[in-house]
Amino acid sequence: MPTLLKRLWNIVTTVLVAAVVLLAVLLVGVRLVGLTPFVVLSGSMEPTYPTGALIYVKKVPAEQIQVGDPITFVMNEDLVVATHRVVDIDGENQRFTTKGDANDAVDGAPVHFKNLIGKPVFCIPKLGYLSNFLTLPPGMYVGWSVIGVLLVLLFTPELLKWAEKSDRKAAEKKRAAQPDTGGKPKGI
């Protein structure tokens, strides 16, 4: 491969691999440090958490939650998850009263302490759209295909070098096996 093309190839594959690794860390790797990602599906917490954002939630005890904190919690028996702001705490009955920042009224049912998942620590706008896309077909197939293509791209230059080296060695062996005619054509 010519040097300029080789450098370009190295830059492109490095950037692509770095992007895939970063995406994997943001979508999955954060769990290793105790964060759980959730996709924001509605505008009830805008502008704090815009629709399509990916929020990262850290598990915290209910006793550490204060009025004004956003919390992520299981909303109902259907296991719907929501993130809203705490507007009141009933410690005696172990309930939070919550409200979405963009909503006019408080949520209809208080949140029991046991339904608390945690507290959002940061958010990346728009990344939730990609997360949703990659977790459902056909996005899942696209994601795996991209990883497969990247692996092929990463190893292709090495395979080409190996094949080129093999061809060169075979040609050298062939030349070495031929008798030296002293520069004269055979048969003269």
C-alpha positions as semicolon CSV with decimal commas, in nm:
position;residue;x (nm);y (nm);z (nm)
1;M;0,000;0,000;0,000
2;P;0,139;0,345;-0,078
3;T;0,243;0,541;0,230
4;L;-0,025;0,813;0,205
5;L;-0,300;0,558;0,154
6;K;-0,163;0,353;0,444
7;R;-0,167;0,656;0,676
8;L;-0,520;0,746;0,571
9;W;-0,629;0,386;0,628
10;N;-0,474;0,388;0,977
11;I;-0,641;0,718;1,067
12;V;-0,985;0,611;0,945
13;T;-0,978;0,272;1,119
14;T;-0,844;0,426;1,441
15;V;-1,120;0,688;1,447
16;L;-1,388;0,425;1,374
17;V;-1,260;0,189;1,643
18;A;-1,237;0,475;1,894
19;A;-1,596;0,577;1,814
20;V;-1,724;0,221;1,861
21;V;-1,533;0,181;2,188
22;L;-1,662;0,516;2,318
23;L;-2,017;0,425;2,223
24;A;-1,983;0,086;2,395
25;V;-1,855;0,255;2,712
26;L;-2,138;0,510;2,708
27;L;-2,408;0,249;2,648
28;V;-2,279;-0,050;2,845
29;G;-1,949;0,016;3,022
30;V;-2,094;0,275;3,259
31;R;-2,262;-0,011;3,445
32;L;-1,917;-0,112;3,572
33;V;-1,902;0,210;3,776
34;G;-2,254;0,171;3,915
35;L;-2,446;0,384;3,665
36;T;-2,754;0,266;3,479
37;P;-2,848;0,436;3,150
38;F;-3,211;0,522;3,073
39;V;-3,357;0,683;2,761
40;V;-3,577;0,990;2,812
41;L;-3,896;0,913;2,618
42;S;-4,108;1,220;2,696
43;G;-4,070;1,593;2,736
44;S;-4,194;1,603;3,097
45;M;-3,849;1,699;3,230
46;E;-3,745;1,943;2,958
47;P;-3,523;2,141;2,942
48;T;-3,327;1,955;3,215
49;Y;-3,354;1,618;3,037
50;P;-3,464;1,660;2,673
51;T;-3,657;1,391;2,488
52;G;-3,412;1,144;2,334
53;A;-3,140;1,207;2,592
54;L;-2,960;0,925;2,769
55;I;-2,949;0,981;3,144
56;Y;-2,713;0,798;3,376
57;V;-2,862;0,707;3,713
58;K;-2,669;0,627;4,030
59;K;-2,838;0,418;4,299
60;V;-2,882;0,616;4,621
61;P;-3,070;0,546;4,944
62;A;-3,408;0,717;4,975
63;E;-3,286;0,896;5,288
64;Q;-3,035;1,094;5,079
65;I;-3,301;1,239;4,850
66;Q;-3,403;1,598;4,914
67;V;-3,683;1,818;4,785
68;G;-3,571;1,957;4,448
69;D;-3,371;1,646;4,349
70;P;-3,461;1,469;4,026
71;I;-3,516;1,096;4,084
72;T;-3,564;0,795;3,860
73;F;-3,826;0,550;3,983
74;V;-4,059;0,266;3,888
75;M;-4,394;0,433;3,830
76;N;-4,646;0,148;3,837
77;E;-4,703;-0,228;3,829
78;D;-4,626;-0,226;3,455
79;L;-4,268;-0,135;3,556
80;V;-4,277;0,193;3,366
81;V;-3,972;0,399;3,464
82;A;-3,987;0,778;3,497
83;T;-3,758;1,059;3,603
84;H;-3,926;1,353;3,777
85;R;-3,833;1,609;4,041
86;V;-3,918;1,561;4,410
87;V;-4,150;1,838;4,534
88;D;-4,235;1,687;4,874
89;I;-4,121;1,402;5,097
90;D;-4,347;1,213;5,339
91;G;-4,091;1,034;5,556
92;E;-4,353;0,878;5,781
93;N;-4,530;0,699;5,494
94;Q;-4,209;0,668;5,290
95;R;-4,341;0,848;4,984
96;F;-4,207;1,108;4,741
97;T;-4,436;1,352;4,564
98;T;-4,292;1,418;4,219
99;K;-4,356;1,646;3,925
100;G;-4,210;1,677;3,579
101;D;-4,040;2,014;3,523
102;A;-4,253;2,076;3,213
103;N;-4,576;1,954;3,376
104;D;-4,832;2,187;3,537
105;A;-4,938;1,950;3,815
106;V;-4,775;1,699;4,047
107;D;-4,785;1,332;3,950
108;G;-5,111;1,153;4,034
109;A;-4,963;0,893;4,267
110;P;-4,683;0,937;4,520
111;V;-4,369;0,727;4,473
112;H;-4,290;0,475;4,747
113;F;-3,929;0,477;4,867
114;K;-3,891;0,112;4,756
115;N;-3,966;0,220;4,395
116;L;-3,667;0,454;4,387
117;I;-3,406;0,347;4,132
118;G;-3,169;0,635;4,191
119;K;-3,065;0,986;4,105
120;P;-2,957;1,103;3,757
121;V;-2,595;1,220;3,765
122;F;-2,555;1,331;3,404
123;C;-2,722;1,324;3,067
124;I;-2,613;1,314;2,703
125;P;-2,870;1,471;2,468
126;K;-2,976;1,267;2,161
127;L;-2,775;0,957;2,259
128;G;-3,095;0,786;2,372
129;Y;-3,219;0,775;2,013
130;L;-2,908;0,581;1,913
131;S;-2,937;0,356;2,217
132;N;-3,298;0,270;2,130
133;F;-3,205;0,212;1,766
134;L;-2,921;-0,027;1,858
135;T;-3,128;-0,233;2,102
136;L;-3,408;-0,325;1,861
137;P;-3,403;-0,487;1,516
138;P;-3,302;-0,370;1,257
139;G;-3,069;-0,138;1,450
140;M;-2,922;-0,433;1,636
141;Y;-2,829;-0,595;1,304
142;V;-2,676;-0,271;1,182
143;G;-2,469;-0,244;1,501
144;W;-2,333;-0,598;1,474
145;S;-2,265;-0,549;1,103
146;V;-2,065;-0,233;1,173
147;I;-1,858;-0,420;1,432
148;G;-1,798;-0,703;1,183
149;V;-1,694;-0,463;0,907
150;L;-1,460;-0,284;1,148
151;L;-1,294;-0,611;1,243
152;V;-1,244;-0,697;0,877
153;L;-1,105;-0,348;0,808
154;L;-0,867;-0,376;1,101
155;F;-0,721;-0,708;0,997
156;T;-0,723;-0,667;0,617
157;P;-0,391;-0,475;0,597
158;E;-0,217;-0,739;0,810
159;L;-0,360;-1,021;0,598
160;L;-0,249;-0,844;0,280
161;K;0,103;-0,800;0,422
162;W;0,114;-1,167;0,519
163;A;-0,004;-1,277;0,172
164;E;0,247;-1,044;0,005
165;K;0,529;-1,181;0,222
166;S;0,425;-1,540;0,141
167;D;0,423;-1,464;-0,232
168;R;0,766;-1,302;-0,207
169;K;0,911;-1,600;-0,017
170;A;0,764;-1,845;-0,269
171;A;0,913;-1,646;-0,558
172;E;1,254;-1,638;-0,385
173;K;1,243;-2,016;-0,329
174;K;1,151;-2,072;-0,693
175;R;1,440;-1,854;-0,809
176;A;1,680;-2,028;-0,571
177;A;1,571;-2,371;-0,701
178;Q;1,642;-2,280;-1,065
179;P;1,997;-2,361;-1,185
180;D;2,223;-2,067;-1,258
181;T;2,288;-2,051;-1,634
182;G;2,537;-1,767;-1,604
183;G;2,309;-1,527;-1,781
184;K;2,293;-1,742;-2,096
185;P;1,961;-1,866;-2,226
186;K;1,903;-2,239;-2,180
187;G;1,963;-2,468;-2,469
188;I;2,247;-2,273;-2,629
